[in-house]
């Protein structure tokens, strides 16, 4: 009986850890934050295309706060490099919006969207 318990406990622990690491994006991130990120990316992109810089800046603040809330949940699933790439995209996008540079802003929002889609997978 002791030998069975000595074998079952480590196997169960390993299965639990593998399950957490592989399924953390699904289990730990709320569906609302995933949908909110996608929604904010779309809002910022439409604001940039219509050159509404004030609305784009406020929508970017919403996107950034939603992203910051998602980081603790996603850090178990995603690589830190992927998380840092999104942080860099948000920072560069903020600068491009402040400079009111539409081509650079559209490049950054599209790259941000691509990083977000890759992070979800």
N, C-alpha and C positions, 0 to 999 in steps of 0.2 A: 504494500500500500504506500509506503514512504517513497519507494522508487517510482511509482506511477505519479505521485504528486511532484516529485523532484523533476520529472520530465514534462509534465503537463503545464506547470506554472511558467517555465521559461518559454515554451512554445506559445502559450496564450499571450504572454507579454510581447513576444516578437510579432505575433499576428496583430495585436492591438496597435503597436507602434507603426507597423507597415500600413495598417488601415488609416491611421491618423495622418501619416505623411502623404499617402496617395489620395486620400479623400478629403483632405482638410479644406480645400477650396469649396467643395460642396457642403460640407458639414458646418464649417466655421463662418463662412461669409453669408450674410443674409441676402436673400433674393432682392430685397428692396435696394440695398446698396449697389448690387450689380446692375440692376435696372436703372438706378439713378445715375450711375457713371455713364452708361450708354446714352441716357437722355440728355445729360449735361453736355456730353461731347457733341451730340446733334445740335443742341441749342447754340453752343459756342460757334460751331461751324456755320450755321445759318446766319448768326449775327455777323460773322466775319465776311460772309459772301455779300451781305447787304451793307457792309461797312458801318454797322452800328456799334461803335467802339465802346460807349458807356455800358450798353447792355452786354456786350461781349465780356467786358471786364467784370461785371457783377456775376454773370453766369460762370465765368472762370473761377471766381471766388467760391461759388457753390460747388463746382467740380473739385476744387482743391480741398475743401472741407470734407466732401464725401470721400475723396481719395485718402485723406489722412485718417478717417474713421475706418477705412477698409484695410489699411496696412497691417494692424495687429492680427486681423483674421487671416490675411493672405500670406503672412511671412512664413507660415509653416509649410505652405504648398509651393510658393514661388521662390526662385532664386533671388538673392539680394541684388544681383546685377539687373534683373528685370524690373525690380521695384525702383532701383536708382534711375534706370532709364526713363521711367514714367515721371519721376520727380524732376529730372532734368528737362524733359519735354514741357512740363507745366511751367517751370521757371523761364525757359526760353520763350514759350508762348506768352507769358505775362509781359516779358520785355518787348516782344513784337507787337503786342496789343498797345502797350504804352507808346511805342514809336509809331503806331498806326500804319504798320507795314503789312498790307494785305497779302502779298505773295508769300512772305516768310511766315505769317500767321497761318495761312492755309497749309503750308508744308508741315508746320509743327503740329497742327491739329490732326492732320492725316497720319503723321508718324505716331502721335499719341494714341490714336484709334487703333492703329496696327499693333502697337505694344500691348494695348488693353485686350485685344482679341487673342493675341498670342499668350497672354498671361492667363486668360480664362481656360485655355486648352491645356 
